[in-house]
C-alpha cells in the first residue's frame, strides 16, 4: 500500500455538541499513518482502497513463489529430480480431482477418406461409458509399425478440423507418422451447450464451454482440467492399441490450449517418447512481479490451490525430463494473447528447466524456438513440428525444408457422426450430465477449513478518520484493518437520541456502501433515535474494486473482471469468499471495540453476492445475532442442477458440496434468526417462498428462518428490520 499523502487532521469545530458522544476525540489522528508534511492538508485521509486486494494477493503470491523456488533449488542430482517428478505428478492429480478408473474404449470406425498417400479414418471411442470422443486417425501408406503423434487442438470451434491443424496432421502423415486428432470438450463434434442448429454453441466461446462446467466441477473438488486430461489419456490409450503403431515411438503436440493440454499429458503419462508445445500457456499463474489477479485463463488452465502446494504451470514440464521437449511461443503473445510477462517469465523458467536436462546429461533434448508471427500454428511452426519428431522418433537429421502438399478438407467431411454432434447423434453424456449425477454430501467439515481461513490475528479497533454532523445524525468515517494490506472503509451513523440499548446493523451492499444513506441526506432517512447503522465495504466491492494492472488493454480489461480475481485467489489458496468473510469478521471486531458500539447487539444485512459470506461469517461468529439476506442464492446445489448458471464465481468454494450447503449452514446457527428476502436460483430468478422454506426446512422448523418474496433493499426496509430487533 502506498503511504498516504495527507494527514487528515479534523477540526474541533465540526464536533461542537458531540463531545459526550465522542470521548475519543483527543486521541483522534494518533493511529493515522505518518506524513512528512502533517500540516498541509486538513481533510479526511482516505486510502487508495483499490490497491488493497492486489497488494494482499501480491503478498500471498510472494510466499507461494518462495515455496516453489525452494523446491526447484534442490534439483541438483538425478535422485532429487526423480523425487520432484514423482511429487509433481502426485500434486497435479490432487489439485485437479484424482485419476479415473479406465473403462472399455469401445472404438468404432464410422467412415474413411482415401487420399493419394494416406487415409483418414473417422472414429468414435469412449472416455468413460457413454462419454464419446470424436476423432480422425491419419494413417500413412505401408504396413508399419509407424511412429505416431497425438495431436491436441487449441481453442477453435472446428477443433480437429481447424484448417492449420489439418495441414499439420496431413504433413505429419505424409512424412510417415500415424496421427490421431481428437475433439476436446466443447469443440468440434463435442459441443455440449447446443443451440437450435444442433451444431453450434449457445455460449460465446469454446473457452466458455470449458469454464461453465469447470466452475461447477469445483464445487465437488473436481475440474475441467481433469476432464480434458482424461480425454487425452484415453486417446493415447487408443493410439497405443493400434497394431501398426510402434508404442516406443509415440509423441504429442498441441497448439495454444492444446499446447497446455500437451503439457498436462506429458506430466501425467510416461508412455510418450517426445513432445512439442506450441504457444501453450507457458506462463506461471503466480510469479514475481505479481500482476493481480495473476495470469488466469479458462478453467482447465487454472490450478486451484496450487500456490500453497508450491506448484505452477511450468512444473508440468519437469516429469517429462529428460525426454525430448520442444517449447515455442509467439513472441507477440506478451501483448496479443497473454500477459506482459509471458515471454520473459517463460524464458526464465526455460533456463531453470534446461539445467535439469543438463544435470541428467541430456541438454540436447530440450529446445526453445519462437516466431514473430501471430498466435497460430502457421507454416514455420509446422516445420518445427516435422523436424522435431523426425529427429527424435525417426532418427532423421536432414531437415524438412518444405511442407508436403496439404489441402484442408471441408469440416463436414471429417465428421465421425452423421449430424456433427456426439450429443445429437449418440446421446453422449456431457459435463453437466456427469455433474447432475452427483449428489450433495454431508461429510462434516469446519467452515473455516472449507474457506481456507488462516488463524485470525487480533483485529484492531477502528480508526476514525472523519466526523461530521448532519442535523440530528452523527456520521463517522471509519477505517478498519483486515488482512495485511487490506483496509475497509465504513460509515457509522448514530442518531443523537439513540439509546445505548439499541442494536447495530452492519450493512453489506454489493455495489457501494454509501448509496442508501446519503441520497437523500442521511437526516432525512434516519430518525434521531434510530438503531446504529454501520455501512461498510469488503474486498472487491465499491472503493475496493481493484485497480487495473499494467499491460495490453484488451488483456487487462478482461482480467479486471471479478471472476478472474476469484480464480487468482483460488490458485493462491485464498478463496475470495473466504477473504470477504475475513473482512466481515474484522468489521465485527471493530464494532465490538468501538466506544459507541461496544456493548450493542450486532445484526447483518447483506445484498446479493454478499449474502453468502455473511452467512458463513454468522456460522463462525456467535456475536452476529441475526441476518437479513436479500436477493441471495438459495443453495449451491441449485448451481449444479442448472445447466448454465449465472452466479458470481467469487462465492464458489472448492469441495463445498462434498460436505455441506447453504441450508445446512443456516441450520447450524439456530436459534439465531435469518430472514431470506427474495432468495434466487442459479439463473437469478426469485424462488417462491414455499420452495425456499422447503429447502431450508431444518432452520424453518426450528422457528429461526422466515422468507419473503421480494428482495427489498432500501434504507427504509433495513431500518424497519433492525428497529424490530429486541434491545440488548
LONU-257167 format. One record per residue (C-alpha): residue in three letters; x, y negated, z negated. Coordinates in steps of 0.1 Angstrom, whole numbers, plus 5000, padded with zeros to 4 digits. Example, Ala and Ser with C-alpha at 12.3 -4.5 7.8 and 13.67 -1.06 7.14 Angstrom:
! LONU-257167
PT   code      X      Y      Z
PT    ALA   5123   5045   4922
PT    SER   5137   5011   4929
This chain:
! LONU-257167
PT   code      X      Y      Z
PT    UNK   5000   5000   5000
PT    UNK   5014   4966   5009
PT    UNK   5018   4942   4980
PT    UNK   4990   4917   4975
PT    UNK   4998   4882   4989
PT    UNK   4979   4861   4964
PT    UNK   4974   4862   4927
PT    UNK   4936   4856   4923
PT    UNK   4936   4836   4890
PT    UNK   4900   4830   4881
PT    UNK   4886   4796   4869
PT    UNK   4871   4794   4834
PT    UNK   4845   4770   4849
PT    UNK   4830   4799   4867
PT    UNK   4824   4817   4834
PT    UNK   4806   4790   4814
PT    UNK   4778   4805   4794
PT    UNK   4792   4840   4799
PT    UNK   4819   4843   4772
PT    UNK   4798   4865   4749
PT    UNK   4791   4889   4778
PT    UNK   4827   4889   4789
PT    UNK   4850   4891   4759
PT    UNK   4879   4904   4780
PT    UNK   4883   4871   4799
PT    UNK   4915   4860   4782
PT    UNK   4933   4891   4794
PT    UNK   4920   4888   4829
PT    UNK   4947   4889   4855
PT    UNK   4971   4909   4833
PT    UNK   4966   4941   4853
PT    UNK   4969   4925   4887
PT    UNK   4998   4932   4910
PT    UNK   5027   4907   4906
PT    UNK   5033   4880   4932
PT    UNK   5063   4858   4938
PT    UNK   5041   4828   4941
PT    UNK   5014   4831   4914
PT    UNK   5001   4796   4917
PT    UNK   4995   4792   4955
PT    UNK   4961   4809   4958
PT    UNK   4933   4809   4932
PT    UNK   4910   4833   4949
PT    UNK   4899   4869   4944
PT    UNK   4927   4893   4950
PT    UNK   4911   4920   4972
PT    UNK   4934   4945   4987
PT    UNK   4937   4957   5023
PT    UNK   4915   4987   5014
PT    UNK   4917   5000   5050
PT    UNK   4952   5012   5041
PT    UNK   4941   5034   5012
PT    UNK   4931   5066   5029
PT    UNK   4960   5065   5055
PT    UNK   4986   5059   5027
PT    UNK   4972   5086   5005
PT    UNK   4973   5111   5033
PT    UNK   5008   5100   5041
PT    UNK   5019   5107   5005
PT    UNK   5004   5142   5007
PT    UNK   5019   5148   5041
PT    UNK   5054   5139   5028
PT    UNK   5051   5167   5002
PT    UNK   5039   5192   5029
PT    UNK   5068   5183   5053
PT    UNK   5093   5186   5024
PT    UNK   5080   5221   5016
PT    UNK   5082   5232   5052
PT    UNK   5117   5218   5058
PT    UNK   5129   5236   5027
PT    UNK   5118   5269   5042
PT    UNK   5135   5261   5076
PT    UNK   5167   5251   5059
PT    UNK   5170   5287   5046
PT    UNK   5172   5302   5081
PT    UNK   5209   5308   5080
PT    UNK   5211   5345   5087
PT    UNK   5193   5372   5107
PT    UNK   5178   5387   5075
PT    UNK   5164   5353   5064
PT    UNK   5150   5347   5098
PT    UNK   5132   5380   5098
PT    UNK   5118   5373   5064
PT    UNK   5105   5340   5077
PT    UNK   5090   5356   5108
PT    UNK   5070   5380   5087
PT    UNK   5059   5352   5064
PT    UNK   5047   5331   5093
PT    UNK   5026   5359   5107
PT    UNK   5011   5365   5073
PT    UNK   5003   5328   5067
PT    UNK   4988   5325   5102
PT    UNK   4963   5353   5096
PT    UNK   4955   5340   5061
PT    UNK   4948   5305   5074
PT    UNK   4926   5315   5104
PT    UNK   4905   5342   5087
PT    UNK   4923   5375   5090
PT    UNK   4927   5402   5117
PT    UNK   4898   5422   5131
PT    UNK   4894   5459   5134
PT    UNK   4898   5469   5171
PT    UNK   4868   5484   5188
PT    UNK   4865   5500   5222
PT    UNK   4871   5476   5251
PT    UNK   4846   5494   5274
PT    UNK   4862   5478   5305
PT    UNK   4845   5479   5339
PT    UNK   4852   5466   5373
PT    UNK   4823   5447   5388
PT    UNK   4839   5438   5422
PT    UNK   4871   5432   5441
PT    UNK   4886   5408   5466
PT    UNK   4912   5422   5490
PT    UNK   4938   5398   5503
PT    UNK   4968   5404   5526
PT    UNK   4994   5410   5498
PT    UNK   4973   5417   5468
PT    UNK   4938   5424   5454
PT    UNK   4918   5407   5427
PT    UNK   4896   5429   5405
PT    UNK   4866   5413   5387
PT    UNK   4864   5426   5352
PT    UNK   4843   5427   5321
PT    UNK   4855   5441   5287
PT    UNK   4845   5436   5251
PT    UNK   4864   5418   5224
PT    UNK   4841   5435   5199
PT    UNK   4807   5451   5205
PT    UNK   4786   5431   5229
PT    UNK   4810   5402   5229
PT    UNK   4820   5402   5266
PT    UNK   4852   5387   5282
PT    UNK   4851   5379   5319
PT    UNK   4885   5382   5337
PT    UNK   4903   5386   5370
PT    UNK   4931   5411   5375
PT    UNK   4956   5403   5403
PT    UNK   4974   5435   5415
PT    UNK   5003   5434   5440
PT    UNK   5008   5459   5468
PT    UNK   5026   5491   5458
PT    UNK   5024   5517   5431
PT    UNK   5044   5501   5403
PT    UNK   5050   5502   5374
PT    UNK   5049   5464   5376
PT    UNK   5059   5437   5352
PT    UNK   5028   5419   5340
PT    UNK   5017   5384   5329
PT    UNK   4987   5375   5307
PT    UNK   4975   5341   5320
PT    UNK   4958   5318   5294
PT    UNK   4937   5289   5307
PT    UNK   4936   5254   5294
PT    UNK   4905   5234   5287
PT    UNK   4888   5232   5320
PT    UNK   4853   5243   5327
PT    UNK   4864   5266   5355
PT    UNK   4889   5284   5333
PT    UNK   4904   5313   5352
PT    UNK   4891   5298   5384
PT    UNK   4906   5264   5380
PT    UNK   4925   5257   5412
PT    UNK   4960   5252   5399
PT    UNK   4956   5283   5377
PT    UNK   4945   5303   5406
PT    UNK   4976   5291   5425
PT    UNK   4998   5302   5397
PT    UNK   4982   5337   5395
PT    UNK   4984   5341   5432
PT    UNK   5020   5330   5433
PT    UNK   5029   5355   5405
PT    UNK   5011   5384   5421
PT    UNK   5029   5378   5454
PT    UNK   5062   5378   5435
PT    UNK   5054   5413   5422
PT    UNK   5036   5407   5389
PT    UNK   5003   5421   5377
PT    UNK   4984   5391   5363
PT    UNK   4953   5391   5341
PT    UNK   4935   5358   5338
PT    UNK   4905   5357   5314
PT    UNK   4879   5331   5305
PT    UNK   4884   5317   5270
PT    UNK   4854   5310   5247
PT    UNK   4831   5283   5260
PT    UNK   4846   5282   5295
PT    UNK   4842   5298   5329
PT    UNK   4816   5326   5326
PT    UNK   4817   5324   5289
PT    UNK   4799   5290   5283
PT    UNK   4778   5296   5252
PT    UNK   4757   5264   5249
PT    UNK   4740   5268   5283
PT    UNK   4717   5241   5298
PT    UNK   4688   5248   5321
PT    UNK   4710   5256   5350
PT    UNK   4723   5287   5333
PT    UNK   4760   5280   5342
PT    UNK   4767   5246   5327
PT    UNK   4770   5235   5291
PT    UNK   4748   5212   5271
PT    UNK   4779   5199   5253
PT    UNK   4801   5171   5267
PT    UNK   4833   5191   5270
PT    UNK   4847   5226   5266
PT    UNK   4866   5212   5236
PT    UNK   4832   5209   5220
PT    UNK   4824   5245   5230
PT    UNK   4853   5254   5207
PT    UNK   4847   5229   5180
PT    UNK   4809   5232   5174
PT    UNK   4812   5268   5163
PT    UNK   4846   5262   5148
PT    UNK   4832   5239   5122
PT    UNK   4805   5264   5113
PT    UNK   4831   5293   5111
PT    UNK   4850   5272   5085
PT    UNK   4821   5275   5060
PT    UNK   4829   5312   5058
PT    UNK   4867   5308   5058
PT    UNK   4868   5318   5095
PT    UNK   4879   5298   5125
PT    UNK   4876   5294   5163
PT    UNK   4914   5299   5162
PT    UNK   4908   5335   5152
PT    UNK   4881   5339   5178
PT    UNK   4904   5327   5205
PT    UNK   4934   5347   5193
PT    UNK   4914   5379   5192
PT    UNK   4903   5373   5228
PT    UNK   4940   5371   5238
PT    UNK   4950   5402   5218
PT    UNK   4922   5423   5233
PT    UNK   4931   5410   5268
PT    UNK   4966   5421   5261
PT    UNK   4953   5455   5250
PT    UNK   4936   5459   5283
PT    UNK   4966   5448   5303
PT    UNK   4988   5473   5285
PT    UNK   4963   5501   5290
PT    UNK   4968   5500   5328
PT    UNK   4989   5529   5341
PT    UNK   5006   5507   5367
PT    UNK   5019   5481   5342
PT    UNK   5053   5485   5326
PT    UNK   5045   5480   5289
PT    UNK   5080   5469   5282
PT    UNK   5078   5440   5307
PT    UNK   5047   5421   5297
PT    UNK   5047   5383   5292
PT    UNK   5022   5355   5287
PT    UNK   5019   5320   5300
PT    UNK   4994   5292   5293
PT    UNK   4989   5256   5302
PT    UNK   4975   5229   5278
PT    UNK   4951   5246   5254
PT    UNK   4962   5278   5270
PT    UNK   4997   5269   5261
PT    UNK   4987   5265   5225
PT    UNK   4970   5299   5227
PT    UNK   5002   5313   5241
PT    UNK   5019   5301   5210
PT    UNK   4994   5318   5188
PT    UNK   4996   5351   5207
PT    UNK   5034   5351   5207
PT    UNK   5034   5346   5169
PT    UNK   5008   5373   5162
PT    UNK   5016   5400   5186
PT    UNK   5051   5416   5190
PT    UNK   5043   5435   5222
PT    UNK   5053   5406   5245
PT    UNK   5087   5406   5262
PT    UNK   5087   5369   5272
PT    UNK   5065   5338   5271
PT    UNK   5062   5303   5286
PT    UNK   5043   5274   5270
PT    UNK   5033   5246   5294
PT    UNK   5021   5214   5278
PT    UNK   5006   5232   5248
PT    UNK   5001   5213   5216
PT    UNK   5038   5214   5207
PT    UNK   5034   5188   5180
PT    UNK   5030   5193   5143
PT    UNK   4998   5182   5127
PT    UNK   5018   5170   5097
PT    UNK   5050   5151   5104
PT    UNK   5070   5121   5094
PT    UNK   5063   5093   5100
PT    UNK   5028   5104   5094
PT    UNK   5003   5086   5117
PT    UNK   4970   5090   5099
PT    UNK   4949   5112   5102
PT    UNK   4976   5135   5117
PT    UNK   4977   5150   5152
PT    UNK   4943   5166   5150
PT    UNK   4928   5182   5181
PT    UNK   4899   5205   5189
PT    UNK   4890   5232   5163
PT    UNK   4912   5261   5174
PT    UNK   4943   5239   5172
PT    UNK   4938   5226   5137
PT    UNK   4951   5249   5109
PT    UNK   4930   5244   5077
PT    UNK   4952   5243   5045
PT    UNK   4984   5246   5065
PT    UNK   5002   5218   5047
PT    UNK   5002   5235   5012
PT    UNK   5014   5266   5030
PT    UNK   5044   5248   5044
PT    UNK   5032   5258   5079
PT    UNK   5027   5239   5111
PT    UNK   5023   5244   5149
PT    UNK   5060   5248   5156
PT    UNK   5062   5277   5132
PT    UNK   5042   5297   5158
PT    UNK   5074   5299   5178
PT    UNK   5096   5315   5151
PT    UNK   5082   5350   5150
PT    UNK   5090   5354   5188
PT    UNK   5127   5348   5184
PT    UNK   5150   5360   5200
PT    UNK   5127   5369   5229
PT    UNK   5128   5346   5259
PT    UNK   5107   5315   5254
PT    UNK   5103   5285   5278
PT    UNK   5087   5253   5265
PT    UNK   5079   5223   5286
PT    UNK   5057   5192   5282
PT    UNK   5047   5165   5305
PT    UNK   5068   5135   5294
PT    UNK   5037   5113   5299
PT    UNK   5018   5132   5272
PT    UNK   5031   5110   5244
PT    UNK   5008   5083   5257
PT    UNK   4984   5100   5281
PT    UNK   4973   5131   5262
PT    UNK   4988   5134   5227
PT    UNK   5003   5112   5200
PT    UNK   5031   5086   5203
PT    UNK   5054   5111   5187
PT    UNK   5046   5141   5208
PT    UNK   5078   5142   5228
PT    UNK   5101   5130   5201
PT    UNK   5087   5154   5175
PT    UNK   5087   5183   5199
PT    UNK   5123   5177   5209
PT    UNK   5134   5175   5173
PT    UNK   5116   5208   5165
PT    UNK   5130   5225   5195
PT    UNK   5166   5218   5182
PT    UNK   5157   5235   5150
PT    UNK   5142   5265   5168
PT    UNK   5173   5267   5191
PT    UNK   5195   5270   5160
PT    UNK   5176   5302   5151
PT    UNK   5182   5316   5186
PT    UNK   5219   5307   5182
PT    UNK   5220   5324   5148
PT    UNK   5206   5355   5164
PT    UNK   5232   5352   5192
PT    UNK   5205   5347   5219
PT    UNK   5208   5310   5227
PT    UNK   5203   5317   5264
PT    UNK   5167   5329   5258
PT    UNK   5153   5296   5246
PT    UNK   5148   5267   5271
PT    UNK   5132   5233   5272
PT    UNK   5121   5218   5305
PT    UNK   5099   5189   5313
PT    UNK   5082   5169   5341
PT    UNK   5073   5133   5347
PT    UNK   5040   5144   5363
PT    UNK   5007   5142   5345
PT    UNK   4992   5169   5323
PT    UNK   4987   5196   5348
PT    UNK   5001   5230   5360
PT    UNK   5014   5213   5391
PT    UNK   5038   5228   5418
PT    UNK   5070   5220   5399
PT    UNK   5057   5236   5367
PT    UNK   5045   5267   5386
PT    UNK   5081   5271   5399
PT    UNK   5094   5271   5364
PT    UNK   5070   5300   5355
PT    UNK   5080   5320   5385
PT    UNK   5117   5317   5378
PT    UNK   5115   5323   5341
PT    UNK   5096   5355   5344
PT    UNK   5116   5367   5375
PT    UNK   5147   5363   5354
PT    UNK   5135   5379   5322
PT    UNK   5111   5405   5334
PT    UNK   5127   5415   5368
PT    UNK   5164   5405   5361
PT    UNK   5164   5384   5392
PT    UNK   5188   5354   5391
PT    UNK   5183   5339   5425
PT    UNK   5159   5310   5420
PT    UNK   5125   5310   5435
PT    UNK   5126   5277   5455
PT    UNK   5093   5278   5472
PT    UNK   5059   5289   5461
PT    UNK   5043   5318   5480
PT    UNK   5013   5309   5502
PT    UNK   4984   5303   5479
PT    UNK   4948   5293   5485
PT    UNK   4923   5289   5456
PT    UNK   4891   5309   5460
PT    UNK   4856   5293   5456
PT    UNK   4847   5296   5419
PT    UNK   4817   5319   5426
PT    UNK   4840   5344   5445
PT    UNK   4858   5351   5412
PT    UNK   4827   5357   5391
PT    UNK   4827   5390   5373
PT    UNK   4789   5386   5366
PT    UNK   4762   5381   5392
PT    UNK   4750   5349   5375
PT    UNK   4783   5334   5365
PT    UNK   4774   5338   5328
PT    UNK   4780   5367   5304
PT    UNK   4752   5353   5283
PT    UNK   4726   5353   5310
PT    UNK   4738   5384   5328
PT    UNK   4749   5406   5299
PT    UNK   4731   5390   5269
PT    UNK   4765   5386   5254
PT    UNK   4770   5378   5217
PT    UNK   4780   5342   5212
PT    UNK   4800   5325   5184
PT    UNK   4767   5312   5170
PT    UNK   4751   5347   5170
PT    UNK   4781   5360   5151
PT    UNK   4777   5332   5126
PT    UNK   4739   5339   5124
PT    UNK   4746   5375   5114
PT    UNK   4764   5364   5082
PT    UNK   4747   5356   5050
PT    UNK   4755   5332   5021
PT    UNK   4773   5350   4993
PT    UNK   4770   5342   4956
PT    UNK   4805   5352   4945
PT    UNK   4813   5330   4915
PT    UNK   4838   5302   4921
PT    UNK   4846   5269   4904
PT    UNK   4835   5238   4923
PT    UNK   4869   5222   4916
PT    UNK   4887   5251   4932
PT    UNK   4865   5251   4963
PT    UNK   4871   5214   4967
PT    UNK   4908   5218   4961
PT    UNK   4908   5191   4934
PT    UNK   4940   5186   4916
PT    UNK   4941   5184   4878
PT    UNK   4929   5149   4872
PT    UNK   4952   5123   4857
PT    UNK   4938   5099   4831
PT    UNK   4918   5074   4851
PT    UNK   4925   5037   4845
PT    UNK   4899   5012   4832
PT    UNK   4885   4990   4860
PT    UNK   4903   4958   4869
PT    UNK   4880   4927   4870
PT    UNK   4893   4907   4900
PT    UNK   4865   4882   4902
PT    UNK   4834   4869   4883
PT    UNK   4806   4847   4893
PT    UNK   4771   4839   4881
PT    UNK   4741   4839   4904
PT    UNK   4714   4822   4883
PT    UNK   4705   4849   4857
PT    UNK   4726   4877   4871
PT    UNK   4763   4881   4863
PT    UNK   4784   4896   4890
PT    UNK   4818   4912   4885
PT    UNK   4840   4922   4914
PT    UNK   4858   4953   4902
PT    UNK   4887   4974   4915
PT    UNK   4891   5010   4903
PT    UNK   4922   5031   4908
PT    UNK   4916   5066   4920
PT    UNK   4942   5088   4936
PT    UNK   4977   5074   4943
PT    UNK   4974   5045   4968
PT    UNK   4936   5045   4966
PT    UNK   4917   5016   4951
PT    UNK   4879   5014   4952
PT    UNK   4861   4981   4954
PT    UNK   4828   4977   4934
PT    UNK   4803   4951   4923
PT    UNK   4789   4952   4888
PT    UNK   4755   4934   4885
PT    UNK   4743   4926   4849
PT    UNK   4712   4907   4840
PT    UNK   4716   4880   4813
PT    UNK   4689   4897   4792
PT    UNK   4699   4933   4799
PT    UNK   4696   4954   4768
PT    UNK   4727   4974   4756
PT    UNK   4705   5005   4758
PT    UNK   4697   5001   4795
PT    UNK   4715   5026   4818
PT    UNK   4739   5021   4847
PT    UNK   4730   5031   4882
PT    UNK   4761   5039   4903
PT    UNK   4751   5032   4939
PT    UNK   4769   5050   4967
PT    UNK   4759   5037   5001
PT    UNK   4773   5055   5031
PT    UNK   4776   5022   5050
PT    UNK   4788   4995   5027
PT    UNK   4784   4987   4990
PT    UNK   4771   4951   4992
PT    UNK   4744   4953   5019
PT    UNK   4714   4959   4995
PT    UNK   4724   4934   4968
PT    UNK   4733   4901   4984
PT    UNK   4708   4896   5012
PT    UNK   4686   4880   4998
PT    UNK   4706   4866   4969
PT    UNK   4711   4890   4940
PT    UNK   4690   4870   4915
PT    UNK   4661   4873   4939
PT    UNK   4664   4910   4939
PT    UNK   4671   4918   4902
PT    UNK   4653   4906   4871
PT    UNK   4674   4893   4842
PT    UNK   4666   4923   4821
PT    UNK   4672   4950   4848
PT    UNK   4694   4980   4842
PT    UNK   4730   4976   4852
PT    UNK   4739   4982   4889
PT    UNK   4774   4993   4900
PT    UNK   4776   4994   4938
PT    UNK   4809   5009   4949
PT    UNK   4827   5023   4979
PT    UNK   4847   5055   4983
PT    UNK   4873   5067   5008
PT    UNK   4863   5063   5044
PT    UNK   4833   5040   5037
PT    UNK   4829   5003   5041
PT    UNK   4861   4984   5034
PT    UNK   4879   5018   5030
PT    UNK   4872   5028   5066
PT    UNK   4909   5034   5077
PT    UNK   4929   5011   5099
PT    UNK   4940   5023   5134
PT    UNK   4973   5040   5137
PT    UNK   4997   5026   5164
PT    UNK   4997   5042   5198
PT    UNK   4978   5045   5230
PT    UNK   4943   5030   5226
PT    UNK   4924   5060   5240
PT    UNK   4941   5085   5217
PT    UNK   4940   5063   5186
PT    UNK   4904   5053   5190
PT    UNK   4893   5089   5192
PT    UNK   4914   5098   5162
PT    UNK   4899   5070   5143
PT    UNK   4866   5089   5140
PT    UNK   4858   5103   5106
PT    UNK   4857   5138   5119
PT    UNK   4894   5136   5126
PT    UNK   4901   5123   5091
PT    UNK   4882   5153   5079
PT    UNK   4904   5177   5100
PT    UNK   4936   5160   5089
PT    UNK   4925   5161   5053
PT    UNK   4917   5198   5056
PT    UNK   4951   5205   5071
PT    UNK   4967   5188   5042
PT    UNK   4947   5209   5017
PT    UNK   4926   5180   5006
PT    UNK   4890   5182   5019
PT    UNK   4876   5147   5025
PT    UNK   4845   5156   5005
PT    UNK   4868   5165   4976
PT    UNK   4886   5132   4979
PT    UNK   4853   5114   4976
PT    UNK   4844   5135   4946
PT    UNK   4877   5123   4930
PT    UNK   4867   5088   4937
PT    UNK   4833   5092   4921
PT    UNK   4849   5107   4890
PT    UNK   4872   5077   4889
PT    UNK   4843   5053   4891
PT    UNK   4825   5072   4863
PT    UNK   4856   5070   4841
PT    UNK   4859   5033   4849
PT    UNK   4823   5027   4838
PT    UNK   4829   5046   4806
PT    UNK   4859   5025   4799
PT    UNK   4845   4991   4808
PT    UNK   4833   4969   4779
PT    UNK   4800   4961   4795
PT    UNK   4791   4997   4805
PT    UNK   4810   5018   4779
PT    UNK   4781   5032   4759
PT    UNK   4754   5033   4786
PT    UNK   4740   5064   4803
PT    UNK   4751   5067   4839
PT    UNK   4729   5078   4869
PT    UNK   4739   5080   4905
PT    UNK   4720   5071   4937
PT    UNK   4736   5083   4969
PT    UNK   4726   5079   5006
PT    UNK   4732   5103   5035
PT    UNK   4766   5119   5037
PT    UNK   4775   5107   5001
PT    UNK   4747   5128   4986
PT    UNK   4769   5160   4988
PT    UNK   4800   5146   4969
PT    UNK   4776   5130   4944
PT    UNK   4760   5164   4937
PT    UNK   4795   5181   4935
PT    UNK   4805   5153   4911
PT    UNK   4775   5160   4889
PT    UNK   4784   5197   4887
PT    UNK   4818   5186   4874
PT    UNK   4808   5157   4851
PT    UNK   4781   5161   4825
PT    UNK   4781   5124   4819
PT    UNK   4760   5120   4850
PT    UNK   4725   5120   4836
PT    UNK   4705   5121   4868
PT    UNK   4707   5119   4906
PT    UNK   4687   5101   4933
PT    UNK   4698   5116   4966
PT    UNK   4683   5100   4997
PT    UNK   4685   5115   5032
PT    UNK   4709   5142   5021
PT    UNK   4715   5176   5036
PT    UNK   4692   5203   5021
PT    UNK   4717   5232   5024
PT    UNK   4748   5243   5042
PT    UNK   4730   5275   5052
PT    UNK   4709   5253   5075
PT    UNK   4741   5243   5093
PT    UNK   4749   5278   5103
PT    UNK   4713   5286   5112
PT    UNK   4713   5257   5136
PT    UNK   4729   5262   5170
PT    UNK   4742   5227   5174
PT    UNK   4743   5209   5141
PT    UNK   4746   5171   5139
PT    UNK   4760   5165   5105
PT    UNK   4792   5148   5092
PT    UNK   4821   5172   5092
PT    UNK   4836   5153   5062
PT    UNK   4813   5173   5039
PT    UNK   4823   5208   5052
PT    UNK   4841   5229   5025
PT    UNK   4861   5259   5038
PT    UNK   4847   5292   5025
PT    UNK   4819   5275   5007
PT    UNK   4792   5299   5019
PT    UNK   4812   5328   5006
PT    UNK   4804   5315   4971
PT    UNK   4776   5291   4968
PT    UNK   4754   5264   4985
PT    UNK   4738   5231   4975
PT    UNK   4707   5246   4959
PT    UNK   4729   5267   4937
PT    UNK   4749   5236   4927
PT    UNK   4717   5218   4919
PT    UNK   4705   5247   4897
PT    UNK   4739   5246   4879
PT    UNK   4732   5211   4864
PT    UNK   4698   5219   4849
PT    UNK   4683   5203   4828
PT    UNK   4695   5170   4843
PT    UNK   4671   5156   4868
PT    UNK   4675   5154   4906
PT    UNK   4652   5135   4929
PT    UNK   4656   5146   4966
PT    UNK   4642   5118   4988
PT    UNK   4637   5127   5024
PT    UNK   4661   5157   5025
PT    UNK   4672   5166   5060
PT    UNK   4682   5196   5081
PT    UNK   4713   5201   5102
PT    UNK   4698   5181   5131
PT    UNK   4690   5151   5109
PT    UNK   4652   5158   5107
PT    UNK   4634   5153   5075
PT    UNK   4623   5185   5058
PT    UNK   4588   5190   5044
PT    UNK   4588   5187   5006
PT    UNK   4572   5221   5002
PT    UNK   4601   5236   5021
PT    UNK   4626   5216   5001
PT    UNK   4611   5228   4968
PT    UNK   4612   5264   4981
PT    UNK   4649   5261   4989
PT    UNK   4656   5245   4955
PT    UNK   4632   5269   4937
PT    UNK   4656   5276   4907
PT    UNK   4660   5239   4898
PT    UNK   4624   5231   4906
PT    UNK   4611   5259   4884
PT    UNK   4632   5245   4856
PT    UNK   4614   5212   4860
PT    UNK   4647   5195   4869
PT    UNK   4641   5188   4906
PT    UNK   4615   5168   4924
PT    UNK   4612   5159   4961
PT    UNK   4596   5131   4980
PT    UNK   4590   5129   5018
PT    UNK   4608   5097   5026
PT    UNK   4645   5087   5022
PT    UNK   4637   5054   5006
PT    UNK   4668   5033   5003
PT    UNK   4663   4997   4992
PT    UNK   4672   4976   4962
PT    UNK   4635   4978   4951
PT    UNK   4634   5016   4953
PT    UNK   4667   5020   4934
PT    UNK   4658   4995   4907
PT    UNK   4624   5013   4903
PT    UNK   4642   5046   4900
PT    UNK   4667   5035   4873
PT    UNK   4641   5014   4854
PT    UNK   4622   5046   4848
PT    UNK   4652   5063   4833
PT    UNK   4650   5068   4795
PT    UNK   4671   5044   4774
PT    UNK   4703   5057   4758
